[in-house]
């Protein structure tokens, strides 16, 4: 096809699409609510799309004005100024062809950058072995009893279907991208705890080699191997890697962002910039707090550009790539969240407890306790004295003169600048789990400080003395051995072991009959619902409804939470619906007591 014919074809196609855009926008703007509701109801499985309310209809009408005006102006331009428009289309096609060729070239260059050099092969073999061990450390935890947040994510979002995942954000438990993956794995492989945890598990394993890559780019392979061995065996990383939440995915994306940032700083590559946009958008779609690692990444790039530590071939184009990437992240993230915004409102995303603005006094008072809580969580279940070694390594990484440093701007400086600025603007005090993404970076800095001290003690070149490598090897073995000891205990004691709430569900499987009501309170309600589902029992057994007539009421009392029969009934406003004189104990375990009561 000649260039002229191709240009005319695309002009026709653009005109048709613009007209269709005008028509669709007009339908959204002018068609009555009942007409739209009736049409959307036909698309629902039960012929009733309850989420499409009149308020949503009004919001859609307002939003449709803007694309309507855009498509109307575009149509008029394409038709009235046809000759000029066809020239523009022709130039667009020419530039598009150049861009396609550039993308092909940059994809090949990026692929070649992934191929390890001969010097990298042996370290990568060690990292592969460490990654396999890290997977071993984590596997047994896939089968541990389900927790409240995991169960809520599955029961309230993933289990209900993809439509609810994409539109429902009544609580921030919906880490949307992670929940989409959970829904996919559930549809393919079932609803076992291990399957529900697979997305977090896979991301948690990939964090190990990603830690090595980032450490290698900022320091050298010895620091990378030590850091990856610590991340592989650190109890808190094992825990989050086997918890069906989005935090391990956020941590992986954060490491990949920094690795890509290092690459684009030194190489002009559109594909790498696009990957930054993609990982940032998916991370924000998982948890909005991904804004912290995204901001840290772009702050580091900006500071590097400010002091001239970028590829000089960029010239003035670096800022263009920088700004376009931020715009792309904003647009893509906004589009991804648009179904939630239209259905649940923007307040569901920016108005939850994680981003609640505090008064200055409350904010200042909350800082030290939250920092202390985060440090305690990071050091949970580690060997005695490790915390002090970590602090020594962290501070040493700032001052050791022989430590190899490949970039002029320290990443920790960018992190402190961005995160402190963001916290001062937001005045929020996020929970320790929000900062999990920082842990691998702290491990890298700690590892760098420890290896740097070894360099000082050796007194010679760190690259020529075998003693340094032996010392680093011993340090690598210590966390891996601790991980093996801890992991073996999990395999021998807890693999496929039942939790008490699951045992309660198993008892109820044989005990419940039609017309019964199970009265249970948080945090056990949704966990029990999950295990009842696993036992093919209706989750409605746990629904306490005034219109629901119950022949028997089974009350679940958690003694570990100091619950009593009366406190559970009062909390569920069910005290007047049972005869306390008819109570009898039907089940007893270490934590739980189940009572049966009759209706009045």
N, C-alpha and C positions, 0 to 999 in steps of 0.2 A: 504494500500500500504506500502510495506516495505521501510526502509530508503534507501536501495541500489537502488530500482526501482525508488523511488521519486528523488533521486540524479541524476540518469541517465536521467529521464524525463526532469528535469530542465536543465541539460547540453545540451540536444537536443534543448530545447526551446531557451536557450541562444545562441546557435550556429546559429539557424535559424534567430533570431532577429539580430544578428551581421551581418550575410550575407545580410539581408534586409537593414540594415543600410548602408553597403558598396554600395549596388545597388542604393539606394535612393540618397546617397551623390554623387555617380558617375553621376546619371542623372542630378542632379542640377549643377554639375561641368562641364559636357561635352556636354549636350544637347544644341542646339542653341536657341537663344532668341525667334525666331518665333514659334518653337515647344512648348516651355513653355507658351508663350503668347496665342497661340491658345487653349491649354488645359485649362488654367485659365479662358479664355473668356467664355468657355462653362459652367463654374460654376457661372458666374455672371447672375443676373436676366435679364439684357439687352444684354447679350452675348458680353459685352465689359468691361473688367476690366481695367479702365483707370489708376488706381493707380499703376499698374504694368508697370513700364517704363524700359528703357534700363539701366539707372543708378541703379535702384533697382536690376535688373538682375545681374549686375556686382558685387554689394555688396553681393548678395546671393552666387554667385560663390566663392568669396573670403572666406566667412564665412563657406561654405560647406567643405572647405579643412580640417578644424580641426576635425569635427565629422567623416569625411571620413577616416582620418588617424587613429582615435581612433577605429572605428569599424573594420578597416583592421587589426590592431595589435591584437585586441580582437579575431577576427576570426582565425588568424594564431595561437594564443596561445591556443584557445579551441580545434583546430584540431590537431596541431603538438604535444602539450603537454597534450593530452587528459586525461591521468591517473592523472597527477598532477592537472589538471583543475577540474576533477570530485571530487577530495578530497576537493578542495577549495569550490566547490559548496555545498558539504555535510556540511562543517563547517559553511558556510553561512546560510544554512537552519536551522542548530542547533541553531545558534545565533539568527536567525529570530524568531524561536519558543520561545526562551527565551525572546526576545524583545516584542513579542505579549503578553505573559503572564504578563510581566512588565507593558505594556500599559494598560491592563485590570485592574491590581491592582491599578495603579496610577489614572486611570479614576474613579474608585470607591472611592478612598481616596479623590480626588478633589471634587467629587459629595457630599460626606459626609461633606466636609468643607463648602459647600454652605448652608447646613441645619443650620438655626439659632439656637443658644442655647436659653434656657428659658429666660435668662436675655436680649436677643436681641429682643424678640418678640414685646414688647411694643414700643421700639424705631422704629422698622421696620413698625409698624402700623402707627406711626406718619409720617414716611418718605413716606409711601404709600399715605397717605392723602395729603402730600405736593406735591407729584408727580402728583396726580390727579388735584390739584389746578394749578400746573404748566402747565399741558395740557390745562386746561381751559383758562389760561392767553394767551396761544399761538394760540388757535384754530381760533379766529376771524381773526388773521393776515394771515391765510392761504388764505383768499379771497381778500386780498388787491391787488391793481393793480400791474401787473408784472413790474419788473425793467429791466434795460438794460442787465446787466450781466446774470440774470436768463433767459431772453428771448433768449440771444445769445447762452447760453449753450444748451437750448432746440432746437432752430431752426437750429443751425450750427452742432450739434452733435446728441443729443438724437432722434430728430424727423427723421433724415436722415437714421437711422438704426444702428444696432449693429456693422456692419463692419466699419462704419465711426467712431463710438465711440472708437473702439479698435485700429484704425490705424491713425486717423487724430489728429494732435496736432499743428495746425497752430497758435493757440493762447492758452495760459495756462488756458483759460476758461474751457477747458475740464478736469475737475476733474474726472479722468476716472472711478474709482470705483463708485463714486456718480452718474456719468452720466449713467453708466450701470443700476443702480437701477432706475434712472428716466426713461430710455427707457423701462425697465420692467414694471413699474407702468403705463406708458403711453400706452403700448400695452394691459394691462389688464383693465385699468379703464378710459382711455380717456386723453384728453389734457387740462383739466381745471387747473387753477393756483393751486388749493388745491392738486390735484393729483401730479403735477410736484414737489410740495414742500414736499410731504409726506416723502421721504427718510431723508431730513434734519429735518423734524418735529419729526419723530420717534427717530432719534438720539438725538435731542434736549431734548426730554422728558427723555430719558434714562440717560442723563448727570446728572439729579437730583439725582437719587439713587446712581449713580456711584460716585458723589461727597461725599455723605454720607459714602460710603464704604471706600474711600481713607482717609477721615478725621478720621473715626473710627480706621483705621489701624495705623495712626500716632499719634492720640490723644485719644479722647473718644467719646461716643455717643452724649453728649450734644453739643460738637463742631460740630459733624457731622450733627445734626439736624439743628443747626443755619446756617451752611454753605449751606446745601441743600435748606433751605427756601430762602436764598439770591439768590442763583443761579436760583431757580424757578421763582423769580419775577424780577430779574435784567433786565431792558429794553434791554440792548445790547444782552443779552442771548436770550431773547424772539425774538428779531429781527433776529438774525442769525439762530435761530431754525425754522424760517418760511421764510427763503430765500433759494431758490433752488441752493445752492452752497455746496461745500464739507466741509465747516469749522466746522459745528457742528459734522460731522462724525469724523474729525480729533480730535476734543476736546474729544469726547467719547472714541476713541481709546487711547488717551493719558492717561486718567484716568484709563482705564482698564489695560494699560501697567504697570502703577505704582502699582496698586493693585496686579497684578500678580508678579511684582518684589518683593514686600514685602513678598508674599507667598513663592516664590522660594528661597528667602534669608534664610528663616527659615525652609523650607521643601524641601526634594529631591523629585521632581516630574517631570517626563518627559512630561506629558500632559501639565502642566503649562508652561514649557519652550517652548513647541510646540505652545501653544496659544500666547506666547510672539512673536514668529517668525511670526505666522499668522497675528496677529493684526498689527504688525510693517509693514509687507509686504503690507497688504491691505491699511494701512494708507499712505504709500509711493506711492502706486498705485492711491490713491485719489489725494494727492498733494505732490510733492517732498519735500516741507518744513516740512513734517512729520519727517525729519531728526533731527529737533530740539528736539521734545519730545522723539524720540527713543534714541538719544544721551544722553539726560538727564537721561533716565532710566538706560542705561548701565553705565553711569558715576557714578550714585548712587550705583549700584551694585558693581562696581569696588572699589569705596571708602569704601564700607561696608566690602568687602573682605580684603582690605588693612589693616583695623584696627581689623580684626578678628571678625566682627559682622555678621557672617553667621553661619549656622548650622555646628558644628564641624564634623558631620558625613560625610560631603562632602570630607574632607581631601583635596587631590590635584585635585579632580574631578570637583570642582566648576569652575576653569578656563577652563576646557575642555568644560563643558556645555556653559559657557560664550562665548568662541570662536566659537564653533559649531553653536550657535544661531546666531551670527553675520554673519557667512558664509552663513547659511541658508537664512537669510533675504536678503543678497546680491544676492544670486542665484535666489531666488523666485522673487524678485523685477525685476531683469534683465530679467527673462523669461516673466513676465507680460508685461513689456514695450517693449519686442522685436518686436512685430508687428508695434509699433509706430516708433521704431528706424529704422526698415527696410523700412518703408514707408515715414516717415517724416524726418528721420535723428536724430542723437543724439543731434544736436544743437537745435532742437525744444524744448528739455527738459531742457538742461543746459544753453541755450543761450537766454532765454527770459528776460524781464525787471526786473523780481523779483530777479534774481540771477546775474544781471549785475554787474561786478566788477567796483567799483568806485576808483578814485584816493584817496590817503590818506587824502588830504585836504578836498575833497568833502565828504568822508566818515565821518571824524571827525565832519564836520559842520552839517551833516545830523542827527547825533545821537540824540542830545537834542531835535530838532523839532519832530523827529519820536517818541521819548519816550513821549514827551508832547502830541502829537496827539493820541497816544495809550491810555494814561491816560484819556484824554478828551473823547475818544470814550467809554471807560469802564464806565465813569460816566455820560454818556448821559441820560438826562431825569430823573435823580435820585433826591431825595428830597434835599433841601438846607442843607448844613452842613454835608452831608453824606461822602463827600470826605475827610473831616478832621477827622471824626470818623474812616474812613477806614485807613488813614495814622497812626493814633494813635494805632489802633489795630495791624497793620502790624509791627510797631516798637516794640510794647509791646510783640509780640509773640517771639521775640529774647531774652527777658530779664526776663520775669515773672518766678520766681523760682518754684512756685507751679503748673505750667502747666504740665499736664501729657504728657510725651514723651516716645514713645514706641521703638524708634530706635536712635542709637547713631549718625548717620550721618544725618544732616538736609537736606531735599530734596532741599531747596532753595539754599544750597551751591552747590550741584551737578548741578542745573539749571544754576546758575551764571557761574560756571566753564566751562560747555560745551557750552552754548550759546555765552558767550563772546569770547571763543576760536574760535568757528565756525565763528562768525561775523568778527573777526580779520583776519582769513584765507580767507574768502570769500570777505570781504570788501563790503558788501551789506547793503542796508537800506530798509528792507521790509516794506510794508504797515502795518498799525495797525491791519488789519484783520488777518495777519499771526500769530499774538501773541494771538489770541483768546483762543488757547488751554491752555495758562497760567492762564487765568482769574479764573477758578474754584480753581486752586491751591492758587492764591492770596486770594480768598475768604476764603479758609480753613485757611490760615495763619492769615488773619484779624480776622476771627471768634475765632481762638485760642487765639489771643491777647486780644480780648474783654472779653472772658470767663475767661482768666487768670487774668485780672484786677478785675473781680468780685470775684475771689478766694481771691485776696489780700484784697479787701475791707471787705470781710466776716471775714477773719482772722481765719477761722477754716477749717476742712477737707472738701474738695469740694464734697465728696461722702456721707456725713452724714447730711448736712444741707439742709433743704427743701427750705430755702430762695434762695439759689443759683439756684435751679431748677426753682423756680418761676421767678427769674430775667431772666434766659435764655429763659423761655417760653414767657415772655413779649417781649424780643428781637426778638424771632421767629415771633411773631404776627405782628410786625411793617412792615417788608418787604412784608409779605403776604397780609396785609391790603392795602398797597400801590399798590401791584399787582392787587388786586381785584378792587380797584377804577379805576386804569388805564384800566384794562381789561373790566370792565363794560362799560366804555366810548367807547371802540372799538366795543363791541357788539351792543350797542344802536345806534351808528353813522355810523360805517364803514363796518359792516358785509354785504357782497354781494354788497357793494357800487361800482359803476362804476368809473374808473379813466377817465380822459379826453381823453387819447389816445384811450381807448376802445370806448368812445362815438364817436370819429372821425371815428373809424372802422365801427361802427354801421351806421353812416351817409353814409359812402362810400358803404356799402352793398347795399343800395337802389339807390345810385347815379351813381356808376360806370357802364360802359358798355364796350363791346368788343372794343379793340383798344385804350383804355385810358392808360395813364401813370401817376403814382403817384410819384411826385418828393419830396422826404423827405430826411433829413440828420440825421446823428448820433447826439445824442443817441436815436432818435425816430424811426429810420428805422426798426431795428429788432423787436422792441416792436410792431410797427404797423403791421409788417409782421405776428407776432404771433396772434394778434387779427383778422387780415384778415383771417388767417387760421381757427381760431375759428368760423368765420362767413362763412366758406366754400368758401372763395374767393382765387383766385390764387395769391400766393406771388409774381409772376412775374410782377404783376402790378407795383411794386416798382423798377423793374429792368430798369435802364436807359441805353439804348444801341443805338449806332449810327445806327445800321441796323434795329432798331425797329421804324416803322412808327406809329406815334400817331396822332389820330384825335383830341384828347383833352389831355391837360396836367393839372393835379391837383397838385398844389404846396402847401405843408404843411409848414406853418411858425409858429415856436414856439417863441412867444413873450417873454416868461419867460427867454429865452436864448439870448434875444436881436437879434433874427433873423429878417431879412427883406426878401421881395420877391426876391430882387436882390441878396442878400447874399446867399440864398438857391440855386438859379439858378447858380450862379458863382461856388459855392462849388461843385455842381454836374456837372459842365461844360455843362450846358444846356441852357445857356442864348441865344445862337444863334438858338435854336430849337423851340423858341416860339415867338409869336407876343405880345410884352408888351402892345401894344395899344388895344389888345382885352381882357385885364384882367377884371375879375369881381369877386367880393367876393361872395362865395357860402356858407360859414360856419363861425361862430364866436363863440368862448367860451372865458373863462377867459385867457387861455394860448395859444390857437391855433386859427389861421385864415387860411382858405383854399381859394385858388384862382383857378379859371379856366382860362386857356389861350388856344388859338388856335395855330396850327402849322403854319409856314410861308407859 
